[in-house]
C-alpha cells in the first residue's frame, strides 16, 4: 500500500473517531465527557499527521520528477 492510501485511510479513521466522540458529547453522556474530548484531540492530531504525510509524499514525488525531467 502506498503512502497516499495509508494516509487517506488514517484520515478516514480519525474522522470516524472524531464523529464518535462528537456524538457522545451531543448525547450528553457525562460519564464519557472528558474521554470524548481527549478522543477529539487525538483525532485532530491524527488528521494533522496524515495530512503532513500526504504533503511530504507530494514533495518527494515532485523532487523525483525534477530529477528525471
PDB file of N, CA, C and O in Angstrom:
ATOM      1  N   UNK A   1       0.853  -1.169   0.000  1.00  0.00           N
ATOM      2  CA  UNK A   1       0.000   0.000   0.000  1.00  0.00           C
ATOM      3  C   UNK A   1       0.906   1.242   0.000  1.00  0.00           C
ATOM      4  O   UNK A   1       1.849   1.328   0.787  1.00  0.00           O
ATOM      5  N   UNK A   2       0.617   2.178  -0.869  1.00  0.00           N
ATOM      6  CA  UNK A   2       1.458   3.373  -0.934  1.00  0.00           C
ATOM      7  C   UNK A   2       1.092   4.363   0.174  1.00  0.00           C
ATOM      8  O   UNK A   2       0.070   4.217   0.844  1.00  0.00           O
ATOM      9  N   UNK A   3       1.933   5.353   0.346  1.00  0.00           N
ATOM     10  CA  UNK A   3       1.750   6.282   1.466  1.00  0.00           C
ATOM     11  C   UNK A   3       0.475   7.110   1.332  1.00  0.00           C
ATOM     12  O   UNK A   3      -0.120   7.491   2.340  1.00  0.00           O
ATOM     13  N   UNK A   4       0.049   7.394   0.101  1.00  0.00           N
ATOM     14  CA  UNK A   4      -1.197   8.143  -0.076  1.00  0.00           C
ATOM     15  C   UNK A   4      -2.386   7.347   0.464  1.00  0.00           C
ATOM     16  O   UNK A   4      -3.223   7.879   1.193  1.00  0.00           O
ATOM     17  N   UNK A   5      -2.445   6.084   0.100  1.00  0.00           N
ATOM     18  CA  UNK A   5      -3.553   5.238   0.565  1.00  0.00           C
ATOM     19  C   UNK A   5      -3.540   5.080   2.079  1.00  0.00           C
ATOM     20  O   UNK A   5      -4.585   5.123   2.729  1.00  0.00           O
ATOM     21  N   UNK A   6      -2.358   4.898   2.626  1.00  0.00           N
ATOM     22  CA  UNK A   6      -2.226   4.753   4.075  1.00  0.00           C
ATOM     23  C   UNK A   6      -2.676   6.027   4.791  1.00  0.00           C
ATOM     24  O   UNK A   6      -3.400   5.966   5.784  1.00  0.00           O
ATOM     25  N   UNK A   7      -2.242   7.176   4.281  1.00  0.00           N
ATOM     26  CA  UNK A   7      -2.618   8.449   4.896  1.00  0.00           C
ATOM     27  C   UNK A   7      -4.117   8.698   4.769  1.00  0.00           C
ATOM     28  O   UNK A   7      -4.748   9.161   5.719  1.00  0.00           O
ATOM     29  N   UNK A   8      -4.689   8.398   3.616  1.00  0.00           N
ATOM     30  CA  UNK A   8      -6.132   8.587   3.451  1.00  0.00           C
ATOM     31  C   UNK A   8      -6.920   7.678   4.378  1.00  0.00           C
ATOM     32  O   UNK A   8      -7.947   8.080   4.924  1.00  0.00           O
ATOM     33  N   UNK A   9      -6.447   6.466   4.555  1.00  0.00           N
ATOM     34  CA  UNK A   9      -7.088   5.547   5.494  1.00  0.00           C
ATOM     35  C   UNK A   9      -7.009   6.101   6.918  1.00  0.00           C
ATOM     36  O   UNK A   9      -7.972   6.005   7.678  1.00  0.00           O
ATOM     37  N   UNK A  10      -5.865   6.680   7.274  1.00  0.00           N
ATOM     38  CA  UNK A  10      -5.711   7.290   8.588  1.00  0.00           C
ATOM     39  C   UNK A  10      -6.626   8.479   8.792  1.00  0.00           C
ATOM     40  O   UNK A  10      -7.158   8.683   9.883  1.00  0.00           O
ATOM     41  N   UNK A  11      -6.813   9.270   7.733  1.00  0.00           N
ATOM     42  CA  UNK A  11      -7.724  10.419   7.818  1.00  0.00           C
ATOM     43  C   UNK A  11      -9.152   9.941   8.015  1.00  0.00           C
ATOM     44  O   UNK A  11      -9.894  10.512   8.815  1.00  0.00           O
ATOM     45  N   UNK A  12      -9.539   8.904   7.296  1.00  0.00           N
ATOM     46  CA  UNK A  12     -10.899   8.347   7.466  1.00  0.00           C
ATOM     47  C   UNK A  12     -11.101   7.829   8.889  1.00  0.00           C
ATOM     48  O   UNK A  12     -12.150   8.043   9.496  1.00  0.00           O
ATOM     49  N   UNK A  13     -10.094   7.153   9.404  1.00  0.00           N
ATOM     50  CA  UNK A  13     -10.163   6.620  10.766  1.00  0.00           C
ATOM     51  C   UNK A  13     -10.282   7.751  11.786  1.00  0.00           C
ATOM     52  O   UNK A  13     -11.076   7.667  12.724  1.00  0.00           O
ATOM     53  N   UNK A  14      -9.494   8.802  11.599  1.00  0.00           N
ATOM     54  CA  UNK A  14      -9.546   9.949  12.512  1.00  0.00           C
ATOM     55  C   UNK A  14     -10.902  10.641  12.431  1.00  0.00           C
ATOM     56  O   UNK A  14     -11.440  11.090  13.443  1.00  0.00           O
ATOM     57  N   UNK A  15     -11.452  10.725  11.221  1.00  0.00           N
ATOM     58  CA  UNK A  15     -12.771  11.345  11.050  1.00  0.00           C
ATOM     59  C   UNK A  15     -13.829  10.533  11.807  1.00  0.00           C
ATOM     60  O   UNK A  15     -14.698  11.094  12.475  1.00  0.00           O
ATOM     61  N   UNK A  16     -13.741   9.229  11.692  1.00  0.00           N
ATOM     62  CA  UNK A  16     -14.682   8.358  12.403  1.00  0.00           C
ATOM     63  C   UNK A  16     -14.533   8.513  13.918  1.00  0.00           C
ATOM     64  O   UNK A  16     -15.525   8.543  14.647  1.00  0.00           O
ATOM     65  N   UNK A  17     -13.290   8.611  14.382  1.00  0.00           N
ATOM     66  CA  UNK A  17     -13.026   8.800  15.808  1.00  0.00           C
ATOM     67  C   UNK A  17     -13.631  10.124  16.290  1.00  0.00           C
ATOM     68  O   UNK A  17     -14.242  10.186  17.357  1.00  0.00           O
ATOM     69  N   UNK A  18     -13.453  11.170  15.494  1.00  0.00           N
ATOM     70  CA  UNK A  18     -14.000  12.489  15.836  1.00  0.00           C
ATOM     71  C   UNK A  18     -15.525  12.444  15.878  1.00  0.00           C
ATOM     72  O   UNK A  18     -16.145  12.991  16.791  1.00  0.00           O
ATOM     73  N   UNK A  19     -16.120  11.793  14.889  1.00  0.00           N
ATOM     74  CA  UNK A  19     -17.576  11.696  14.821  1.00  0.00           C
ATOM     75  C   UNK A  19     -18.133  10.964  16.049  1.00  0.00           C
ATOM     76  O   UNK A  19     -19.095  11.421  16.667  1.00  0.00           O
ATOM     77  N   UNK A  20     -17.530   9.842  16.392  1.00  0.00           N
ATOM     78  CA  UNK A  20     -17.994   9.074  17.558  1.00  0.00           C
ATOM     79  C   UNK A  20     -17.913   9.896  18.842  1.00  0.00           C
ATOM     80  O   UNK A  20     -18.824   9.857  19.670  1.00  0.00           O
ATOM     81  N   UNK A  21     -16.829  10.632  19.001  1.00  0.00           N
ATOM     82  CA  UNK A  21     -16.665  11.465  20.194  1.00  0.00           C
ATOM     83  C   UNK A  21     -17.697  12.592  20.205  1.00  0.00           C
ATOM     84  O   UNK A  21     -18.262  12.907  21.253  1.00  0.00           O
ATOM     85  N   UNK A  22     -17.943  13.193  19.057  1.00  0.00           N
ATOM     86  CA  UNK A  22     -18.912  14.286  18.973  1.00  0.00           C
ATOM     87  C   UNK A  22     -20.327  13.788  19.281  1.00  0.00           C
ATOM     88  O   UNK A  22     -21.101  14.473  19.950  1.00  0.00           O
ATOM     89  N   UNK A  23     -20.650  12.618  18.799  1.00  0.00           N
ATOM     90  CA  UNK A  23     -21.976  12.039  19.079  1.00  0.00           C
ATOM     91  C   UNK A  23     -22.126  11.788  20.571  1.00  0.00           C
ATOM     92  O   UNK A  23     -23.187  12.042  21.141  1.00  0.00           O
ATOM     93  N   UNK A  24     -21.075  11.293  21.202  1.00  0.00           N
ATOM     94  CA  UNK A  24     -21.113  11.035  22.639  1.00  0.00           C
ATOM     95  C   UNK A  24     -21.353  12.326  23.419  1.00  0.00           C
ATOM     96  O   UNK A  24     -22.150  12.351  24.356  1.00  0.00           O
ATOM     97  N   UNK A  25     -20.661  13.397  23.028  1.00  0.00           N
ATOM     98  CA  UNK A  25     -20.846  14.691  23.700  1.00  0.00           C
ATOM     99  C   UNK A  25     -22.250  15.224  23.430  1.00  0.00           C
ATOM    100  O   UNK A  25     -22.916  15.719  24.340  1.00  0.00           O
ATOM    101  N   UNK A  26     -22.696  15.123  22.185  1.00  0.00           N
ATOM    102  CA  UNK A  26     -24.017  15.638  21.817  1.00  0.00           C
ATOM    103  C   UNK A  26     -25.144  14.899  22.533  1.00  0.00           C
ATOM    104  O   UNK A  26     -26.187  15.483  22.825  1.00  0.00           O
ATOM    105  N   UNK A  27     -24.932  13.621  22.812  1.00  0.00           N
ATOM    106  CA  UNK A  27     -25.944  12.837  23.517  1.00  0.00           C
ATOM    107  C   UNK A  27     -25.945  13.110  25.017  1.00  0.00           C
ATOM    108  O   UNK A  27     -26.797  12.599  25.744  1.00  0.00           O
ATOM    109  N   UNK A  28     -24.994  13.911  25.479  1.00  0.00           N
ATOM    110  CA  UNK A  28     -24.954  14.279  26.887  1.00  0.00           C
ATOM    111  C   UNK A  28     -24.454  13.177  27.793  1.00  0.00           C
ATOM    112  O   UNK A  28     -24.800  13.134  28.973  1.00  0.00           O
ATOM    113  N   UNK A  29     -23.642  12.284  27.252  1.00  0.00           N
ATOM    114  CA  UNK A  29     -23.080  11.187  28.037  1.00  0.00           C
ATOM    115  C   UNK A  29     -21.993  11.747  28.954  1.00  0.00           C
ATOM    116  O   UNK A  29     -20.811  11.722  28.611  1.00  0.00           O
ATOM    117  N   UNK A  30     -22.395  12.249  30.110  1.00  0.00           N
ATOM    118  CA  UNK A  30     -21.482  12.937  31.018  1.00  0.00           C
ATOM    119  C   UNK A  30     -20.415  12.003  31.604  1.00  0.00           C
ATOM    120  O   UNK A  30     -19.355  12.468  32.022  1.00  0.00           O
ATOM    121  N   UNK A  31     -20.682  10.707  31.639  1.00  0.00           N
ATOM    122  CA  UNK A  31     -19.693   9.759  32.154  1.00  0.00           C
ATOM    123  C   UNK A  31     -18.479   9.674  31.233  1.00  0.00           C
ATOM    124  O   UNK A  31     -17.378   9.349  31.679  1.00  0.00           O
ATOM    125  N   UNK A  32     -18.680   9.966  29.950  1.00  0.00           N
ATOM    126  CA  UNK A  32     -17.598   9.865  28.971  1.00  0.00           C
ATOM    127  C   UNK A  32     -17.193  11.229  28.426  1.00  0.00           C
ATOM    128  O   UNK A  32     -16.502  11.304  27.410  1.00  0.00           O
ATOM    129  N   UNK A  33     -17.607  12.298  29.077  1.00  0.00           N
ATOM    130  CA  UNK A  33     -17.374  13.652  28.582  1.00  0.00           C
ATOM    131  C   UNK A  33     -15.881  13.948  28.392  1.00  0.00           C
ATOM    132  O   UNK A  33     -15.468  14.352  27.305  1.00  0.00           O
ATOM    133  N   UNK A  34     -15.086  13.755  29.416  1.00  0.00           N
ATOM    134  CA  UNK A  34     -13.647  14.029  29.333  1.00  0.00           C
ATOM    135  C   UNK A  34     -12.976  13.085  28.345  1.00  0.00           C
ATOM    136  O   UNK A  34     -12.116  13.501  27.570  1.00  0.00           O
ATOM    137  N   UNK A  35     -13.362  11.834  28.370  1.00  0.00           N
ATOM    138  CA  UNK A  35     -12.801  10.844  27.446  1.00  0.00           C
ATOM    139  C   UNK A  35     -13.094  11.227  25.988  1.00  0.00           C
ATOM    140  O   UNK A  35     -12.257  11.041  25.105  1.00  0.00           O
ATOM    141  N   UNK A  36     -14.286  11.758  25.760  1.00  0.00           N
ATOM    142  CA  UNK A  36     -14.663  12.163  24.405  1.00  0.00           C
ATOM    143  C   UNK A  36     -13.815  13.330  23.924  1.00  0.00           C
ATOM    144  O   UNK A  36     -13.423  13.367  22.758  1.00  0.00           O
ATOM    145  N   UNK A  37     -13.528  14.273  24.792  1.00  0.00           N
ATOM    146  CA  UNK A  37     -12.697  15.407  24.386  1.00  0.00           C
ATOM    147  C   UNK A  37     -11.254  14.980  24.124  1.00  0.00           C
ATOM    148  O   UNK A  37     -10.605  15.495  23.214  1.00  0.00           O
ATOM    149  N   UNK A  38     -10.761  14.045  24.918  1.00  0.00           N
ATOM    150  CA  UNK A  38      -9.427  13.513  24.663  1.00  0.00           C
ATOM    151  C   UNK A  38      -9.405  12.805  23.306  1.00  0.00           C
ATOM    152  O   UNK A  38      -8.447  12.933  22.544  1.00  0.00           O
ATOM    153  N   UNK A  39     -10.458  12.071  23.020  1.00  0.00           N
ATOM    154  CA  UNK A  39     -10.569  11.375  21.734  1.00  0.00           C
ATOM    155  C   UNK A  39     -10.602  12.385  20.580  1.00  0.00           C
ATOM    156  O   UNK A  39     -10.018  12.134  19.526  1.00  0.00           O
ATOM    157  N   UNK A  40     -11.274  13.513  20.768  1.00  0.00           N
ATOM    158  CA  UNK A  40     -11.310  14.546  19.732  1.00  0.00           C
ATOM    159  C   UNK A  40      -9.913  15.125  19.485  1.00  0.00           C
ATOM    160  O   UNK A  40      -9.529  15.364  18.341  1.00  0.00           O
ATOM    161  N   UNK A  41      -9.169  15.343  20.549  1.00  0.00           N
ATOM    162  CA  UNK A  41      -7.810  15.876  20.405  1.00  0.00           C
ATOM    163  C   UNK A  41      -6.921  14.859  19.684  1.00  0.00           C
ATOM    164  O   UNK A  41      -6.136  15.224  18.808  1.00  0.00           O
ATOM    165  N   UNK A  42      -7.049  13.591  20.056  1.00  0.00           N
ATOM    166  CA  UNK A  42      -6.278  12.545  19.378  1.00  0.00           C
ATOM    167  C   UNK A  42      -6.624  12.486  17.896  1.00  0.00           C
ATOM    168  O   UNK A  42      -5.740  12.318  17.056  1.00  0.00           O
ATOM    169  N   UNK A  43      -7.914  12.624  17.572  1.00  0.00           N
ATOM    170  CA  UNK A  43      -8.351  12.589  16.172  1.00  0.00           C
ATOM    171  C   UNK A  43      -7.777  13.770  15.399  1.00  0.00           C
ATOM    172  O   UNK A  43      -7.355  13.620  14.252  1.00  0.00           O
ATOM    173  N   UNK A  44      -7.762  14.941  16.025  1.00  0.00           N
ATOM    174  CA  UNK A  44      -7.211  16.135  15.372  1.00  0.00           C
ATOM    175  C   UNK A  44      -5.732  15.943  15.062  1.00  0.00           C
ATOM    176  O   UNK A  44      -5.271  16.287  13.974  1.00  0.00           O
ATOM    177  N   UNK A  45      -4.992  15.396  16.018  1.00  0.00           N
ATOM    178  CA  UNK A  45      -3.568  15.160  15.801  1.00  0.00           C
ATOM    179  C   UNK A  45      -3.335  14.082  14.736  1.00  0.00           C
ATOM    180  O   UNK A  45      -2.408  14.187  13.933  1.00  0.00           O
ATOM    181  N   UNK A  46      -4.171  13.061  14.736  1.00  0.00           N
ATOM    182  CA  UNK A  46      -4.043  12.002  13.730  1.00  0.00           C
ATOM    183  C   UNK A  46      -4.296  12.552  12.336  1.00  0.00           C
ATOM    184  O   UNK A  46      -3.579  12.216  11.393  1.00  0.00           O
ATOM    185  N   UNK A  47      -5.318  13.401  12.202  1.00  0.00           N
ATOM    186  CA  UNK A  47      -5.594  14.012  10.898  1.00  0.00           C
ATOM    187  C   UNK A  47      -4.425  14.876  10.457  1.00  0.00           C
ATOM    188  O   UNK A  47      -4.008  14.805   9.301  1.00  0.00           O
ATOM    189  N   UNK A  48      -3.897  15.679  11.348  1.00  0.00           N
ATOM    190  CA  UNK A  48      -2.775  16.557  11.004  1.00  0.00           C
ATOM    191  C   UNK A  48      -1.555  15.743  10.577  1.00  0.00           C
ATOM    192  O   UNK A  48      -0.871  16.110   9.622  1.00  0.00           O
ATOM    193  N   UNK A  49      -1.280  14.656  11.268  1.00  0.00           N
ATOM    194  CA  UNK A  49      -0.133  13.815  10.922  1.00  0.00           C
ATOM    195  C   UNK A  49      -0.315  13.166   9.554  1.00  0.00           C
ATOM    196  O   UNK A  49       0.635  13.083   8.776  1.00  0.00           O
ATOM    197  N   UNK A  50      -1.507  12.715   9.263  1.00  0.00           N
ATOM    198  CA  UNK A  50      -1.761  12.082   7.971  1.00  0.00           C
ATOM    199  C   UNK A  50      -1.736  13.095   6.833  1.00  0.00           C
ATOM    200  O   UNK A  50      -1.283  12.778   5.734  1.00  0.00           O
ATOM    201  N   UNK A  51      -2.212  14.293   7.082  1.00  0.00           N
ATOM    202  CA  UNK A  51      -2.129  15.344   6.075  1.00  0.00           C
ATOM    203  C   UNK A  51      -0.673  15.692   5.797  1.00  0.00           C
ATOM    204  O   UNK A  51      -0.290  15.900   4.646  1.00  0.00           O
ATOM    205  N   UNK A  52       0.131  15.755   6.843  1.00  0.00           N
ATOM    206  CA  UNK A  52       1.563  16.033   6.672  1.00  0.00           C
ATOM    207  C   UNK A  52       2.232  14.916   5.880  1.00  0.00           C
ATOM    208  O   UNK A  52       3.138  15.182   5.090  1.00  0.00           O
ATOM    209  N   UNK A  53       1.808  13.687   6.073  1.00  0.00           N
ATOM    210  CA  UNK A  53       2.341  12.562   5.304  1.00  0.00           C
ATOM    211  C   UNK A  53       2.067  12.756   3.820  1.00  0.00           C
ATOM    212  O   UNK A  53       2.947  12.534   2.989  1.00  0.00           O
ATOM    213  N   UNK A  54       0.852  13.168   3.485  1.00  0.00           N
ATOM    214  CA  UNK A  54       0.496  13.411   2.085  1.00  0.00           C
ATOM    215  C   UNK A  54       1.324  14.561   1.520  1.00  0.00           C
ATOM    216  O   UNK A  54       1.824  14.470   0.398  1.00  0.00           O
ATOM    217  N   UNK A  55       1.473  15.634   2.278  1.00  0.00           N
ATOM    218  CA  UNK A  55       2.270  16.772   1.812  1.00  0.00           C
ATOM    219  C   UNK A  55       3.721  16.364   1.569  1.00  0.00           C
ATOM    220  O   UNK A  55       4.316  16.752   0.563  1.00  0.00           O
ATOM    221  N   UNK A  56       4.280  15.598   2.470  1.00  0.00           N
ATOM    222  CA  UNK A  56       5.667  15.154   2.326  1.00  0.00           C
ATOM    223  C   UNK A  56       5.824  14.248   1.111  1.00  0.00           C
ATOM    224  O   UNK A  56       6.799  14.367   0.368  1.00  0.00           O
ATOM    225  N   UNK A  57       4.872  13.348   0.907  1.00  0.00           N
ATOM    226  CA  UNK A  57       4.936  12.457  -0.250  1.00  0.00           C
ATOM    227  C   UNK A  57       4.846  13.255  -1.551  1.00  0.00           C
ATOM    228  O   UNK A  57       5.546  12.950  -2.517  1.00  0.00           O
ATOM    229  N   UNK A  58       3.998  14.263  -1.575  1.00  0.00           N
ATOM    230  CA  UNK A  58       3.897  15.112  -2.772  1.00  0.00           C
ATOM    231  C   UNK A  58       5.219  15.820  -3.053  1.00  0.00           C
ATOM    232  O   UNK A  58       5.648  15.911  -4.204  1.00  0.00           O
ATOM    233  N   UNK A  59       5.861  16.319  -2.003  1.00  0.00           N
ATOM    234  CA  UNK A  59       7.163  16.976  -2.173  1.00  0.00           C
ATOM    235  C   UNK A  59       8.201  15.991  -2.702  1.00  0.00           C
ATOM    236  O   UNK A  59       9.002  16.336  -3.571  1.00  0.00           O
ATOM    237  N   UNK A  60       8.186  14.772  -2.182  1.00  0.00           N
ATOM    238  CA  UNK A  60       9.129  13.758  -2.654  1.00  0.00           C
ATOM    239  C   UNK A  60       8.856  13.401  -4.113  1.00  0.00           C
ATOM    240  O   UNK A  60       9.789  13.230  -4.898  1.00  0.00           O
ATOM    241  N   UNK A  61       7.588  13.288  -4.472  1.00  0.00           N
ATOM    242  CA  UNK A  61       7.228  12.991  -5.864  1.00  0.00           C
ATOM    243  C   UNK A  61       7.701  14.101  -6.797  1.00  0.00           C
ATOM    244  O   UNK A  61       8.224  13.826  -7.877  1.00  0.00           O
ATOM    245  N   UNK A  62       7.518  15.353  -6.385  1.00  0.00           N
ATOM    246  CA  UNK A  62       7.977  16.488  -7.195  1.00  0.00           C
ATOM    247  C   UNK A  62       9.488  16.473  -7.351  1.00  0.00           C
ATOM    248  O   UNK A  62      10.003  16.724  -8.441  1.00  0.00           O
ATOM    249  N   UNK A  63      10.200  16.181  -6.276  1.00  0.00           N
ATOM    250  CA  UNK A  63      11.665  16.123  -6.341  1.00  0.00           C
ATOM    251  C   UNK A  63      12.119  15.025  -7.292  1.00  0.00           C
ATOM    252  O   UNK A  63      13.058  15.210  -8.066  1.00  0.00           O
ATOM    253  N   UNK A  64      11.458  13.899  -7.230  1.00  0.00           N
ATOM    254  CA  UNK A  64      11.799  12.797  -8.112  1.00  0.00           C
ATOM    255  C   UNK A  64      11.547  13.170  -9.565  1.00  0.00           C
ATOM    256  O   UNK A  64      12.360  12.859 -10.436  1.00  0.00           O
ATOM    257  N   UNK A  65      10.441  13.825  -9.831  1.00  0.00           N
ATOM    258  CA  UNK A  65      10.146  14.278 -11.195  1.00  0.00           C
ATOM    259  C   UNK A  65      11.184  15.300 -11.663  1.00  0.00           C
ATOM    260  O   UNK A  65      11.594  15.284 -12.824  1.00  0.00           O
ATOM    261  N   UNK A  66      11.603  16.177 -10.773  1.00  0.00           N
ATOM    262  CA  UNK A  66      12.615  17.165 -11.137  1.00  0.00           C
ATOM    263  C   UNK A  66      13.932  16.495 -11.536  1.00  0.00           C
ATOM    264  O   UNK A  66      14.643  16.983 -12.415  1.00  0.00           O
ATOM    265  N   UNK A  67      14.245  15.393 -10.893  1.00  0.00           N
ATOM    266  CA  UNK A  67      15.475  14.672 -11.201  1.00  0.00           C
ATOM    267  C   UNK A  67      15.404  14.077 -12.607  1.00  0.00           C
ATOM    268  O   UNK A  67      16.380  14.117 -13.357  1.00  0.00           O
ATOM    269  N   UNK A  68      14.244  13.529 -12.953  1.00  0.00           N
ATOM    270  CA  UNK A  68      14.104  12.825 -14.230  1.00  0.00           C
ATOM    271  C   UNK A  68      13.672  13.715 -15.384  1.00  0.00           C
ATOM    272  O   UNK A  68      13.747  13.287 -16.535  1.00  0.00           O
ATOM    273  N   UNK A  69      13.233  14.909 -15.127  1.00  0.00           N
ATOM    274  CA  UNK A  69      12.755  15.789 -16.201  1.00  0.00           C
ATOM    275  C   UNK A  69      13.775  16.833 -16.542  1.00  0.00           C
ATOM    276  O   UNK A  69      13.542  17.659 -17.423  1.00  0.00           O
TER     277      UNK A  69
END
